[in-house]
Amino acid sequence: MQIIGSGFIFIRNISSTNTFASELVKTGRVSEGTIIHTDYQSAGRGQPGNRWHSAKGRNLLFTVILFPRLKAGEQFFLSMAVSAGICSFLKKYIPDPQIKWPNDIYTGTKKIAGILIENSLQGDMIEHSIVGIGLNINQQRFPRAIPNPISLSRVTGKKFDTDKCLREIAQSLDEKYKILQSGDKKGIYEEYISLLYRYNEWHYYRDKAGIFRGMIVSVKPSGLLVIKKEEGTLDEYSFREVDYLR
């Protein structure tokens, strides 16, 4: 039985699907896997401090409500599973989707999707997760302020049915989520690493000490990024502690 995509709520215009989902959970009358989707968000959120911009009716903007059986210290596994699920959907149409740590989805050097997961904790367990996803489908032009966006349509030269795409991606996410819920965290972790952008490649980065040349060699289950520097040291980074350069 399908969990993610077991129910859909469509709201044509909304401030934020994540905010709506959070309020819906508080009522206690929502099934796991319910998807809230919209044509337009007036206050869509990306990672902290960022906004998610999307042309009305052109892309996928949705939130999934989940009740994962995960400890608080295991919450990055959910991020891995969601990222892998989006890549699984994209592989039907493009050959090279990758995950830019921690959970942006890239094709080539351009961002095609973003994820914002908001976990509510009770003790040492995750009580519920609000999984917000923005996936560029048919948008052709983007604001100049957005550094490197791309859409599925621009990559393939085709126009897509967004409703069909939503149901396909729900199925892909459901498959990965069920693997995670079965306890196969190792399988999810290995797939995430196999999809990692810049994995085992030398590139330039910047941390608080300055610009350096390094190679991504791992991501810890906790979500820390591990980069091997040219001089041989291994450094670990939390989100926003390191910038990707060329």
PAKOLFI-60170 format. One record per residue (C-alpha): residue number from 1; residue in one letter; x, y, z. Coordinates in Angstrom, 1 decimal. Layout:
+-----+---+--------+--------+--------+
!   k ! r !     px !     py !     pz !
+-----+---+--------+--------+--------+
! NUM ! A !      X !      Y !      Z !
...
+-----+---+--------+--------+--------+
# end
This chain:
+-----+---+--------+--------+--------+
!   k ! r !     px !     py !     pz !
+-----+---+--------+--------+--------+
!   1 ! M !    0.0 !    0.0 !    0.0 !
!   2 ! Q !    1.3 !    3.4 !   -1.0 !
!   3 ! I !    2.2 !    5.7 !    1.9 !
!   4 ! I !    3.5 !    8.9 !    0.3 !
!   5 ! G !    0.7 !   10.0 !   -2.1 !
!   6 ! S !   -2.0 !    8.2 !   -0.2 !
!   7 ! G !   -3.9 !   11.5 !   -0.2 !
!   8 ! F !   -3.6 !   14.8 !   -1.9 !
!   9 ! I !   -4.7 !   18.3 !   -0.9 !
!  10 ! F !   -4.5 !   21.0 !   -3.6 !
!  11 ! I !   -4.7 !   24.7 !   -2.8 !
!  12 ! R !   -4.3 !   27.0 !   -5.8 !
!  13 ! N !   -2.5 !   29.8 !   -3.9 !
!  14 ! I !   -1.0 !   29.6 !   -0.5 !
!  15 ! S !    1.7 !   31.3 !    1.6 !
!  16 ! S !    3.6 !   28.1 !    2.3 !
!  17 ! T !    2.7 !   24.4 !    2.0 !
!  18 ! N !    5.0 !   23.6 !    4.9 !
!  19 ! T !    3.2 !   26.1 !    7.2 !
!  20 ! F !   -0.2 !   24.7 !    6.1 !
!  21 ! A !    1.1 !   21.1 !    6.7 !
!  22 ! S !    2.4 !   22.0 !   10.2 !
!  23 ! E !   -1.0 !   23.4 !   11.1 !
!  24 ! L !   -2.8 !   20.4 !    9.7 !
!  25 ! V !   -0.7 !   18.0 !   11.8 !
!  26 ! K !   -1.8 !   19.9 !   14.9 !
!  27 ! T !   -5.4 !   18.9 !   14.3 !
!  28 ! G !   -4.5 !   15.3 !   14.5 !
!  29 ! R !   -6.7 !   14.5 !   11.5 !
!  30 ! V !   -4.2 !   13.8 !    8.8 !
!  31 ! S !   -2.9 !   10.6 !    7.4 !
!  32 ! E !    0.8 !    9.9 !    6.9 !
!  33 ! G !    1.9 !   10.5 !    3.4 !
!  34 ! T !   -0.6 !   13.2 !    2.6 !
!  35 ! I !    0.7 !   15.6 !    0.0 !
!  36 ! I !   -0.2 !   19.3 !    0.0 !
!  37 ! H !    0.5 !   20.9 !   -3.3 !
!  38 ! T !   -0.1 !   24.3 !   -4.9 !
!  39 ! D !    0.4 !   26.3 !   -8.1 !
!  40 ! Y !    1.9 !   29.3 !   -6.2 !
!  41 ! Q !    3.5 !   30.1 !   -2.8 !
!  42 ! S !    3.7 !   33.7 !   -1.8 !
!  43 ! A !    6.2 !   32.9 !    1.0 !
!  44 ! G !    7.8 !   29.6 !    0.0 !
!  45 ! R !   10.8 !   28.8 !    2.1 !
!  46 ! G !   14.1 !   27.2 !    1.2 !
!  47 ! Q !   16.9 !   26.5 !    3.6 !
!  48 ! P !   17.1 !   29.0 !    6.5 !
!  49 ! G !   17.4 !   32.5 !    5.3 !
!  50 ! N !   16.4 !   31.7 !    1.7 !
!  51 ! R !   13.2 !   32.0 !   -0.3 !
!  52 ! W !   12.0 !   29.6 !   -2.9 !
!  53 ! H !   11.0 !   31.4 !   -6.2 !
!  54 ! S !    8.7 !   29.7 !   -8.6 !
!  55 ! A !    6.6 !   30.9 !  -11.6 !
!  56 ! K !    2.9 !   30.2 !  -11.0 !
!  57 ! G !    1.6 !   26.9 !  -12.3 !
!  58 ! R !    4.9 !   25.9 !  -13.9 !
!  59 ! N !    6.6 !   23.8 !  -11.3 !
!  60 ! L !    6.0 !   21.3 !   -8.5 !
!  61 ! L !    5.6 !   22.9 !   -5.1 !
!  62 ! F !    4.5 !   20.4 !   -2.4 !
!  63 ! T !    4.8 !   19.2 !    1.1 !
!  64 ! V !    4.6 !   15.6 !    2.4 !
!  65 ! I !    3.6 !   14.8 !    6.0 !
!  66 ! L !    5.4 !   11.9 !    7.5 !
!  67 ! F !    5.6 !   10.1 !   10.9 !
!  68 ! P !    9.0 !    8.3 !   10.5 !
!  69 ! R !   10.1 !    5.8 !   13.1 !
!  70 ! L !   13.5 !    7.5 !   13.5 !
!  71 ! K !   15.6 !    8.7 !   16.5 !
!  72 ! A !   16.5 !   12.4 !   16.5 !
!  73 ! G !   20.1 !   11.5 !   15.8 !
!  74 ! E !   19.0 !    9.6 !   12.6 !
!  75 ! Q !   17.1 !   12.4 !   11.0 !
!  76 ! F !   19.5 !   12.9 !    8.2 !
!  77 ! F !   18.6 !    9.5 !    6.9 !
!  78 ! L !   15.2 !   10.9 !    6.0 !
!  79 ! S !   16.9 !   13.7 !    4.0 !
!  80 ! M !   19.0 !   11.0 !    2.2 !
!  81 ! A !   15.9 !    9.0 !    1.4 !
!  82 ! V !   14.0 !   12.0 !    0.0 !
!  83 ! S !   16.9 !   13.2 !   -2.0 !
!  84 ! A !   17.4 !    9.7 !   -3.5 !
!  85 ! G !   13.7 !    9.6 !   -4.3 !
!  86 ! I !   13.8 !   12.8 !   -6.3 !
!  87 ! C !   16.8 !   11.6 !   -8.2 !
!  88 ! S !   15.0 !    8.3 !   -8.9 !
!  89 ! F !   12.1 !   10.2 !  -10.5 !
!  90 ! L !   14.4 !   12.5 !  -12.5 !
!  91 ! K !   16.4 !    9.5 !  -13.9 !
!  92 ! K !   13.3 !    8.7 !  -16.0 !
!  93 ! Y !   14.0 !   11.9 !  -18.0 !
!  94 ! I !   17.6 !   12.9 !  -17.5 !
!  95 ! P !   20.7 !   10.8 !  -17.1 !
!  96 ! D !   22.7 !   12.7 !  -14.4 !
!  97 ! P !   20.7 !   14.0 !  -11.4 !
!  98 ! Q !   23.0 !   14.4 !   -8.4 !
!  99 ! I !   22.7 !   15.5 !   -4.8 !
! 100 ! K !   24.6 !   18.5 !   -3.7 !
! 101 ! W !   25.2 !   18.1 !    0.0 !
! 102 ! P !   23.1 !   18.3 !    2.0 !
! 103 ! N !   20.0 !   18.0 !   -0.1 !
! 104 ! D !   19.9 !   20.2 !   -3.2 !
! 105 ! I !   19.3 !   18.3 !   -6.5 !
! 106 ! Y !   21.5 !   19.2 !   -9.4 !
! 107 ! T !   21.8 !   18.3 !  -13.0 !
! 108 ! G !   25.3 !   19.2 !  -14.3 !
! 109 ! T !   26.2 !   22.4 !  -12.3 !
! 110 ! K !   22.6 !   23.7 !  -12.1 !
! 111 ! K !   20.0 !   23.3 !   -9.4 !
! 112 ! I !   16.7 !   21.7 !  -10.4 !
! 113 ! A !   15.2 !   21.0 !   -7.0 !
! 114 ! G !   15.4 !   22.0 !   -3.3 !
! 115 ! I !   14.2 !   20.3 !   -0.1 !
! 116 ! L !   13.3 !   21.7 !    3.3 !
! 117 ! I !   12.6 !   19.2 !    6.0 !
! 118 ! E !   11.3 !   20.4 !    9.3 !
! 119 ! N !   11.3 !   17.8 !   12.1 !
! 120 ! S !    9.3 !   18.0 !   15.3 !
! 121 ! L !   11.0 !   16.0 !   18.1 !
! 122 ! Q !    9.5 !   14.3 !   21.1 !
! 123 ! G !   12.3 !   13.2 !   23.5 !
! 124 ! D !   14.9 !   11.4 !   21.4 !
! 125 ! M !   12.4 !   10.5 !   18.6 !
! 126 ! I !   11.0 !   12.3 !   15.6 !
! 127 ! E !    7.3 !   12.9 !   16.2 !
! 128 ! H !    6.6 !   14.1 !   12.7 !
! 129 ! S !    8.4 !   15.5 !    9.6 !
! 130 ! I !    7.2 !   18.2 !    7.3 !
! 131 ! V !    9.0 !   17.6 !    4.0 !
! 132 ! G !    8.8 !   20.5 !    1.6 !
! 133 ! I !   10.0 !   20.1 !   -2.0 !
! 134 ! G !   10.3 !   22.5 !   -4.9 !
! 135 ! L !   11.1 !   21.0 !   -8.3 !
! 136 ! N !   11.5 !   23.1 !  -11.4 !
! 137 ! I !    9.4 !   21.4 !  -14.2 !
! 138 ! N !    8.3 !   23.8 !  -16.9 !
! 139 ! Q !    9.7 !   27.2 !  -15.9 !
! 140 ! Q !   11.8 !   28.8 !  -18.7 !
! 141 ! R !   13.0 !   32.0 !  -17.2 !
! 142 ! F !   14.3 !   32.7 !  -13.7 !
! 143 ! P !   15.1 !   35.9 !  -11.7 !
! 144 ! R !   18.7 !   37.0 !  -12.1 !
! 145 ! A !   19.2 !   36.9 !   -8.4 !
! 146 ! I !   18.9 !   33.1 !   -8.4 !
! 147 ! P !   22.4 !   31.9 !   -9.2 !
! 148 ! N !   22.1 !   28.6 !  -11.1 !
! 149 ! P !   18.6 !   27.4 !  -11.7 !
! 150 ! I !   17.4 !   25.0 !  -14.3 !
! 151 ! S !   14.1 !   23.2 !  -15.1 !
! 152 ! L !   13.3 !   19.7 !  -16.4 !
! 153 ! S !   11.8 !   21.4 !  -19.5 !
! 154 ! R !   14.9 !   23.4 !  -20.2 !
! 155 ! V !   17.1 !   20.3 !  -19.9 !
! 156 ! T !   15.0 !   18.1 !  -22.1 !
! 157 ! G !   13.4 !   20.6 !  -24.5 !
! 158 ! K !   10.0 !   19.1 !  -23.6 !
! 159 ! K !    6.9 !   20.3 !  -21.7 !
! 160 ! F !    5.6 !   18.1 !  -18.9 !
! 161 ! D !    2.2 !   17.4 !  -17.2 !
! 162 ! T !    2.9 !   18.6 !  -13.6 !
! 163 ! D !    0.1 !   16.5 !  -12.2 !
! 164 ! K !    1.5 !   13.3 !  -13.8 !
! 165 ! C !    5.0 !   14.3 !  -12.5 !
! 166 ! L !    3.6 !   14.8 !   -9.0 !
! 167 ! R !    2.2 !   11.3 !   -8.9 !
! 168 ! E !    5.4 !    9.8 !  -10.4 !
! 169 ! I !    7.6 !   11.5 !   -7.8 !
! 170 ! A !    5.2 !   10.5 !   -5.0 !
! 171 ! Q !    5.8 !    6.9 !   -6.1 !
! 172 ! S !    9.6 !    7.3 !   -6.2 !
! 173 ! L !    9.6 !    8.9 !   -2.8 !
! 174 ! D !    7.3 !    6.2 !   -1.4 !
! 175 ! E !    9.7 !    3.5 !   -2.6 !
! 176 ! K !   12.7 !    5.1 !   -0.8 !
! 177 ! Y !   10.7 !    5.9 !    2.3 !
! 178 ! K !    9.6 !    2.2 !    2.6 !
! 179 ! I !   13.2 !    1.1 !    2.3 !
! 180 ! L !   14.1 !    3.5 !    5.2 !
! 181 ! Q !   11.2 !    2.4 !    7.3 !
! 182 ! S !   12.1 !   -1.3 !    6.8 !
! 183 ! G !   15.4 !   -0.5 !    8.6 !
! 184 ! D !   17.7 !   -0.6 !    5.6 !
! 185 ! K !   19.6 !    2.6 !    6.5 !
! 186 ! K !   22.7 !    1.2 !    4.9 !
! 187 ! G !   21.0 !    0.9 !    1.6 !
! 188 ! I !   19.7 !    4.5 !    1.7 !
! 189 ! Y !   23.1 !    5.8 !    2.8 !
! 190 ! E !   25.0 !    4.0 !    0.0 !
! 191 ! E !   22.6 !    5.3 !   -2.6 !
! 192 ! Y !   22.9 !    8.8 !   -1.3 !
! 193 ! I !   26.7 !    8.6 !   -1.5 !
! 194 ! S !   26.5 !    7.2 !   -5.1 !
! 195 ! L !   24.5 !   10.2 !   -6.1 !
! 196 ! L !   26.7 !   12.8 !   -4.4 !
! 197 ! Y !   27.7 !   15.8 !   -6.4 !
! 198 ! R !   31.6 !   16.3 !   -6.7 !
! 199 ! Y !   32.2 !   13.0 !   -4.8 !
! 200 ! N !   35.8 !   11.9 !   -5.1 !
! 201 ! E !   36.7 !   14.9 !   -7.3 !
! 202 ! W !   39.1 !   17.7 !   -6.6 !
! 203 ! H !   37.5 !   21.2 !   -6.5 !
! 204 ! Y !   37.8 !   24.5 !   -4.7 !
! 205 ! Y !   35.9 !   25.4 !   -1.5 !
! 206 ! R !   35.9 !   28.1 !    1.1 !
! 207 ! D !   35.7 !   27.7 !    4.9 !
! 208 ! K !   36.3 !   30.1 !    7.8 !
! 209 ! A !   40.1 !   29.7 !    7.2 !
! 210 ! G !   39.9 !   30.7 !    3.5 !
! 211 ! I !   39.9 !   29.1 !    0.0 !
! 212 ! F !   41.3 !   25.6 !   -0.3 !
! 213 ! R !   41.4 !   22.7 !   -2.8 !
! 214 ! G !   39.7 !   19.5 !   -1.5 !
! 215 ! M !   37.9 !   16.3 !   -2.3 !
! 216 ! I !   34.5 !   15.2 !   -0.8 !
! 217 ! V !   35.2 !   11.7 !    0.5 !
! 218 ! S !   32.2 !   11.1 !    2.7 !
! 219 ! V !   29.1 !   12.3 !    4.4 !
! 220 ! K !   28.6 !   11.0 !    8.0 !
! 221 ! P !   25.2 !    9.5 !    8.9 !
! 222 ! S !   24.7 !   12.6 !   11.1 !
! 223 ! G !   24.9 !   14.8 !    8.0 !
! 224 ! L !   28.4 !   16.2 !    8.4 !
! 225 ! L !   30.3 !   16.6 !    5.1 !
! 226 ! V !   33.9 !   15.2 !    5.1 !
! 227 ! I !   36.4 !   16.9 !    2.8 !
! 228 ! K !   40.0 !   15.8 !    2.3 !
! 229 ! K !   42.2 !   18.8 !    1.9 !
! 230 ! E !   45.2 !   18.9 !   -0.5 !
! 231 ! E !   47.6 !   18.6 !    2.4 !
! 232 ! G !   45.9 !   15.4 !    3.5 !
! 233 ! T !   43.8 !   16.5 !    6.5 !
! 234 ! L !   40.2 !   15.5 !    6.8 !
! 235 ! D !   37.8 !   18.2 !    7.9 !
! 236 ! E !   34.1 !   17.9 !    8.8 !
! 237 ! Y !   31.5 !   20.6 !    8.1 !
! 238 ! S !   28.0 !   21.3 !    9.1 !
! 239 ! F !   25.6 !   23.1 !    6.8 !
! 240 ! R !   26.7 !   26.6 !    5.9 !
! 241 ! E !   30.3 !   26.0 !    7.2 !
! 242 ! V !   31.7 !   25.5 !    3.7 !
! 243 ! D !   31.0 !   27.1 !    0.3 !
! 244 ! Y !   31.4 !   25.4 !   -3.0 !
! 245 ! L !   33.5 !   27.3 !   -5.5 !
! 246 ! R !   34.8 !   26.2 !   -8.8 !
+-----+---+--------+--------+--------+
# end
